[in-house]
């Protein structure tokens, strides 16, 4: 599942996160990160996008190395 992050370098604040993934039985597996979390992520991960003049990064939850708060 993907996360939209605002920030530069290898850390940022989560501004949007999907609900999670579904397992083979259709049960929802919730994501560990949520909107507002400050995270560290792999330096070269994700895709950069520009929304309303601001640079954002779309990353996979697998690229999150730590939740800082």
Z-matrix of the N, CA and C atoms (Angstrom, degrees):
N
C 1 1.435
C 2 1.519 1 108.55
N 3 1.298 2 117.65 1 148.60
C 4 1.457 3 122.34 2 -174.71
C 5 1.515 4 112.82 3 -100.39
N 6 1.333 5 113.49 4 156.57
C 7 1.456 6 123.30 5 -178.30
C 8 1.523 7 107.01 6 -129.84
N 9 1.327 8 117.98 7 139.07
C 10 1.458 9 122.61 8 175.02
C 11 1.518 10 107.45 9 -100.87
N 12 1.339 11 116.53 10 122.41
C 13 1.462 12 122.22 11 -173.67
C 14 1.517 13 109.63 12 -119.53
N 15 1.333 14 116.65 13 138.22
C 16 1.453 15 123.40 14 173.35
C 17 1.514 16 106.89 15 -107.18
N 18 1.310 17 117.76 16 121.67
C 19 1.462 18 121.02 17 179.69
C 20 1.505 19 110.45 18 153.11
N 21 1.332 20 114.55 19 171.51
C 22 1.446 21 119.39 20 -179.27
C 23 1.516 22 110.22 21 -122.65
N 24 1.325 23 114.80 22 176.54
C 25 1.459 24 119.36 23 -178.79
C 26 1.507 25 110.21 24 66.16
N 27 1.310 26 116.07 25 -133.42
C 28 1.461 27 120.29 26 -178.06
C 29 1.519 28 111.30 27 -117.31
N 30 1.331 29 116.56 28 25.05
C 31 1.456 30 119.42 29 173.77
C 32 1.515 31 109.57 30 -145.25
N 33 1.305 32 115.96 31 158.34
C 34 1.448 33 120.63 32 179.76
C 35 1.507 34 110.68 33 -174.16
N 36 1.332 35 115.30 34 -179.46
C 37 1.449 36 121.97 35 -179.78
C 38 1.522 37 108.57 36 -109.34
N 39 1.316 38 116.38 37 134.03
C 40 1.459 39 121.82 38 179.67
C 41 1.529 40 107.95 39 -73.05
N 42 1.330 41 116.74 40 122.12
C 43 1.459 42 119.99 41 177.78
C 44 1.527 43 112.12 42 -106.48
N 45 1.319 44 116.65 43 -12.41
C 46 1.466 45 121.34 44 174.81
C 47 1.518 46 108.66 45 -161.84
N 48 1.311 47 115.66 46 144.70
C 49 1.464 48 120.81 47 178.05
C 50 1.520 49 108.51 48 -145.68
N 51 1.306 50 115.47 49 143.22
C 52 1.460 51 120.46 50 177.96
C 53 1.526 52 110.93 51 -72.09
N 54 1.330 53 117.05 52 172.37
C 55 1.460 54 120.60 53 -177.17
C 56 1.525 55 113.96 54 -73.60
N 57 1.313 56 117.70 55 -23.46
C 58 1.459 57 121.29 56 -178.37
C 59 1.515 58 110.73 57 132.69
N 60 1.310 59 115.27 58 -163.62
C 61 1.463 60 121.31 59 179.79
C 62 1.523 61 110.49 60 -115.47
N 63 1.298 62 116.35 61 161.84
C 64 1.463 63 121.30 62 175.94
C 65 1.524 64 109.14 63 -105.46
N 66 1.328 65 115.96 64 138.84
C 67 1.465 66 119.63 65 176.18
C 68 1.519 67 109.47 66 -81.95
N 69 1.322 68 116.15 67 -177.06
C 70 1.471 69 120.00 68 -176.10
C 71 1.524 70 113.78 69 -64.58
N 72 1.339 71 118.13 70 -18.46
C 73 1.464 72 122.31 71 177.42
C 74 1.523 73 112.75 72 -94.43
N 75 1.335 74 115.77 73 -1.53
C 76 1.454 75 120.11 74 178.84
C 77 1.522 76 113.98 75 90.98
N 78 1.329 77 117.87 76 3.72
C 79 1.465 78 120.98 77 178.50
C 80 1.527 79 110.06 78 -76.82
N 81 1.328 80 116.25 79 139.22
C 82 1.456 81 121.59 80 -179.69
C 83 1.526 82 110.08 81 -77.81
N 84 1.328 83 116.09 82 128.21
C 85 1.456 84 122.81 83 173.40
C 86 1.521 85 105.79 84 -105.17
N 87 1.330 86 116.36 85 106.76
C 88 1.464 87 121.61 86 -174.77
C 89 1.519 88 111.49 87 -67.27
N 90 1.330 89 115.65 88 152.40
C 91 1.463 90 120.92 89 177.50
C 92 1.519 91 109.59 90 -77.54
N 93 1.343 92 115.88 91 154.61
C 94 1.460 93 121.15 92 177.65
C 95 1.524 94 112.19 93 -80.17
N 96 1.323 95 117.35 94 -26.41
C 97 1.463 96 120.24 95 -179.66
C 98 1.518 97 109.83 96 -95.59
N 99 1.332 98 114.77 97 155.20
C 100 1.464 99 120.12 98 178.83
C 101 1.525 100 109.39 99 -141.41
N 102 1.291 101 116.42 100 166.40
C 103 1.452 102 122.22 101 179.06
C 104 1.522 103 109.27 102 -55.01
N 105 1.332 104 115.99 103 133.29
C 106 1.453 105 121.72 104 179.29
C 107 1.515 106 114.57 105 98.24
N 108 1.346 107 118.04 106 -17.88
C 109 1.467 108 120.57 107 178.55
C 110 1.523 109 110.35 108 -66.62
N 111 1.331 110 115.91 109 142.68
C 112 1.460 111 121.39 110 171.10
C 113 1.515 112 106.39 111 -97.18
N 114 1.336 113 117.06 112 127.64
C 115 1.459 114 121.24 113 -172.66
C 116 1.527 115 112.25 114 -128.99
N 117 1.324 116 114.89 115 152.77
C 118 1.460 117 122.94 116 167.01
C 119 1.515 118 106.89 117 -101.28
N 120 1.342 119 116.77 118 140.71
C 121 1.457 120 119.27 119 -179.45
C 122 1.516 121 109.57 120 -142.04
N 123 1.297 122 116.15 121 164.48
C 124 1.465 123 122.24 122 179.72
C 125 1.523 124 109.70 123 -57.46
N 126 1.320 125 116.70 124 134.26
C 127 1.465 126 122.94 125 -172.69
C 128 1.526 127 113.97 126 -56.58
N 129 1.306 128 117.90 127 -40.85
C 130 1.466 129 120.44 128 -175.48
C 131 1.526 130 112.74 129 -105.29
N 132 1.310 131 117.22 130 26.08
C 133 1.467 132 120.15 131 -177.78
C 134 1.524 133 111.07 132 -92.15
N 135 1.299 134 115.36 133 162.85
C 136 1.453 135 122.19 134 170.88
C 137 1.507 136 116.04 135 79.45
N 138 1.319 137 113.22 136 -176.56
C 139 1.464 138 122.94 137 179.76
C 140 1.510 139 108.74 138 -126.02
N 141 1.337 140 116.29 139 129.32
C 142 1.459 141 120.98 140 178.56
C 143 1.520 142 109.76 141 -80.24
N 144 1.338 143 115.10 142 137.62
C 145 1.462 144 121.25 143 175.61
C 146 1.527 145 108.29 144 -137.14
N 147 1.320 146 116.02 145 152.65
C 148 1.457 147 121.71 146 177.58
C 149 1.522 148 107.47 147 -111.90
N 150 1.328 149 116.32 148 116.93
C 151 1.461 150 121.83 149 178.79
C 152 1.522 151 108.92 150 -120.68
N 153 1.304 152 116.76 151 119.86
C 154 1.470 153 122.39 152 179.48
C 155 1.523 154 112.19 153 52.97
N 156 1.332 155 117.14 154 39.84
C 157 1.451 156 121.78 155 176.86
C 158 1.523 157 115.09 156 81.47
N 159 1.318 158 118.54 157 2.81
C 160 1.463 159 122.09 158 178.67
C 161 1.517 160 110.04 159 -113.18
N 162 1.337 161 115.57 160 138.57
C 163 1.461 162 121.09 161 176.72
C 164 1.526 163 109.99 162 -79.03
N 165 1.319 164 116.06 163 131.47
C 166 1.461 165 123.20 164 177.76
C 167 1.526 166 108.20 165 -129.72
N 168 1.305 167 115.42 166 165.67
C 169 1.457 168 121.62 167 178.23
C 170 1.518 169 108.31 168 -130.88
N 171 1.308 170 116.50 169 131.19
C 172 1.460 171 121.19 170 174.03
C 173 1.519 172 106.76 171 -101.72
N 174 1.337 173 115.92 172 119.17
C 175 1.463 174 120.76 173 -178.05
C 176 1.523 175 110.06 174 -127.06
N 177 1.316 176 114.89 175 162.14
C 178 1.451 177 121.74 176 174.47
C 179 1.520 178 108.40 177 -86.10
N 180 1.315 179 117.09 178 150.54
C 181 1.465 180 120.16 179 177.06
C 182 1.529 181 110.38 180 -60.13
N 183 1.312 182 117.90 181 -28.52
C 184 1.461 183 121.87 182 177.99
C 185 1.529 184 112.21 183 -63.45
N 186 1.343 185 117.77 184 -22.85
C 187 1.467 186 121.64 185 -179.81
C 188 1.522 187 112.54 186 -84.56
N 189 1.333 188 118.47 187 -8.61
C 190 1.465 189 121.78 188 178.40
C 191 1.523 190 108.48 189 -75.27
N 192 1.320 191 115.72 190 123.16
C 193 1.462 192 121.35 191 -179.92
C 194 1.517 193 111.66 192 -91.07
N 195 1.340 194 117.81 193 -33.05
C 196 1.470 195 121.40 194 -179.11
C 197 1.512 196 109.98 195 -160.24
N 198 1.318 197 115.91 196 148.69
C 199 1.459 198 122.86 197 170.57
C 200 1.520 199 105.50 198 -100.81
N 201 1.346 200 117.26 199 120.00
C 202 1.457 201 121.40 200 -174.71
C 203 1.514 202 113.05 201 -86.47
N 204 1.295 203 118.83 202 -28.88
C 205 1.467 204 122.08 203 177.24
C 206 1.492 205 110.32 204 -154.67
